[in-house]
Amino acid sequence: MTSEDAEREKRKSSPVVSYGNIPGQIKCEEGIDCRLVGFPTNLLYSQLADRETDAVTAKFLFMMCAFDPTRLLADKEFRKKLRAVWYYPDKASYIEDEQTRQMQYTSRKPNTYSITVTWSKVHSRWETRKYKGGDLIRFSFGEHYRLAMWQTTYSGPQYDETLDTE
């Protein structure tokens, strides 16, 4: 077993706490394509990586991760306690037809994972699909934006996702 395999096994067996993150929504402003209104500004998957982190510190880390990632990532001690990956909209991928509005989300780090966010006009709900390569690994949905995005992100990053905390 290589050291990379050992680390992967350790991460898989380590208890972690995940936190659902509800992102802001894209607004129609100067320089923004108004067709994108309502879609998430980004998607953040986060988990505590350090089992010894107390509840107050955990709450602080999750809030910092969601609201001020630059400050969080600048602090080496905080980075050790958190696993996080952000996905950002690929505005060129936006498509719309009679039944859906859809856009792809990708990580800023090289990654085999991607997210598709869809507004289903037929079902009047948000739908998200997380893929590893071409394989669907998670499907979430909700009529209300907040619920749909929480369900999308609450499981945290996959054990082999490329993290943004490095």
C-alpha positions in Angstrom: 0.0 0.0 0.0 1.4 3.4 -1.0 1.5 6.4 1.4 -1.2 8.0 -0.8 -3.4 4.9 -0.4 -2.8 4.9 3.4 -3.8 8.5 3.6 -7.0 7.9 1.5 -8.0 5.0 3.8 -7.3 7.2 6.9 -9.5 9.9 5.5 -12.3 7.5 4.7 -12.3 6.0 8.2 -11.9 9.3 10.1 -15.1 10.7 11.5 -15.8 14.1 10.1 -18.6 16.7 10.5 -20.0 18.1 7.3 -21.9 21.3 7.0 -24.5 22.4 4.3 -23.6 25.7 2.8 -26.2 27.9 1.2 -24.6 30.2 -1.4 -25.8 33.6 -2.5 -27.6 33.8 -5.8 -26.4 35.6 -8.9 -28.2 38.9 -9.4 -28.7 41.0 -12.5 -26.1 43.7 -12.2 -23.9 45.7 -14.5 -21.8 43.3 -16.5 -23.7 40.2 -15.5 -25.6 38.1 -17.9 -29.2 38.4 -16.5 -30.1 34.9 -17.8 -28.0 33.6 -14.9 -30.1 35.3 -12.2 -31.0 32.9 -9.4 -28.2 30.4 -9.9 -25.7 29.9 -7.1 -22.7 32.3 -7.0 -20.6 29.2 -6.1 -21.0 25.9 -4.3 -18.9 25.1 -1.2 -18.5 21.5 0.1 -16.9 21.6 3.6 -16.1 19.2 6.4 -14.2 19.3 9.6 -11.1 17.2 9.2 -9.9 17.3 12.8 -12.0 15.3 15.3 -10.6 17.3 18.2 -12.1 20.5 17.0 -14.6 21.8 19.6 -18.1 23.0 18.6 -17.4 26.8 18.9 -14.3 26.5 16.7 -16.2 24.3 14.3 -19.0 26.9 13.9 -16.4 29.6 13.4 -14.5 27.6 10.8 -17.7 26.9 8.8 -18.8 30.5 8.9 -15.4 31.7 7.9 -15.3 29.2 5.1 -18.6 30.4 3.7 -18.1 34.2 4.2 -14.4 34.9 4.1 -12.5 32.1 2.4 -9.4 34.2 1.7 -8.8 34.8 5.4 -9.5 31.2 6.2 -7.0 29.9 3.6 -4.4 32.3 4.7 -4.3 30.7 8.2 -2.3 27.5 8.2 -3.8 26.3 11.5 -7.4 26.7 10.3 -6.6 25.0 7.0 -5.5 21.8 8.9 -8.9 21.6 10.6 -11.0 21.9 7.4 -11.6 20.1 4.2 -13.2 22.3 1.6 -13.7 22.6 -2.2 -15.5 25.4 -4.1 -17.2 25.1 -7.4 -17.8 28.1 -9.6 -20.2 28.7 -12.5 -19.0 28.1 -16.0 -21.1 30.9 -17.5 -20.3 29.7 -21.1 -22.1 26.4 -20.2 -25.4 28.0 -19.6 -28.3 26.6 -21.7 -32.0 27.1 -21.6 -34.9 25.4 -23.3 -38.7 25.0 -22.7 -38.1 22.7 -19.8 -34.9 23.8 -18.0 -32.3 26.4 -17.3 -28.9 24.8 -16.6 -25.3 25.6 -15.9 -22.1 23.6 -15.1 -19.9 24.3 -12.0 -16.2 23.4 -11.9 -13.5 23.6 -9.3 -10.6 26.1 -9.6 -8.3 23.2 -8.9 -7.8 20.3 -11.3 -10.6 17.8 -10.4 -12.5 14.9 -11.8 -15.7 16.2 -10.2 -18.2 18.6 -11.6 -21.6 19.9 -10.7 -24.7 20.6 -12.9 -27.3 23.0 -11.4 -30.7 23.0 -13.1 -33.9 24.9 -12.6 -36.6 22.5 -13.8 -39.5 24.6 -15.2 -41.6 21.4 -15.4 -41.2 20.5 -11.7 -40.6 24.1 -10.4 -37.5 23.0 -8.5 -33.8 23.3 -8.3 -31.9 20.1 -9.2 -28.1 19.4 -8.7 -26.1 16.6 -10.0 -22.6 15.8 -8.9 -20.4 13.8 -11.3 -17.1 12.1 -11.0 -16.0 12.0 -14.6 -19.1 10.9 -16.4 -20.6 9.0 -13.5 -23.5 10.5 -11.5 -22.7 10.2 -7.8 -25.2 12.5 -6.2 -28.6 13.9 -7.1 -30.3 16.5 -4.9 -33.4 18.7 -5.5 -35.8 21.1 -3.8 -38.6 23.5 -4.6 -37.0 26.1 -2.4 -33.5 27.3 -3.3 -32.1 27.2 0.3 -33.2 23.6 0.9 -31.9 22.5 -2.5 -28.5 24.0 -1.9 -28.2 22.7 1.6 -29.1 19.2 0.4 -26.5 19.6 -2.4 -23.6 20.5 -0.1 -24.3 19.0 3.3 -22.4 15.7 2.6 -19.1 17.6 2.2 -16.4 16.8 -0.3 -15.7 13.3 -1.5 -12.7 11.6 0.1 -10.7 11.9 -3.2 -11.8 15.4 -4.3 -9.0 17.9 -4.8 -9.3 20.3 -1.9 -9.0 24.1 -1.9 -7.5 24.3 1.6 -3.9 23.7 0.4 
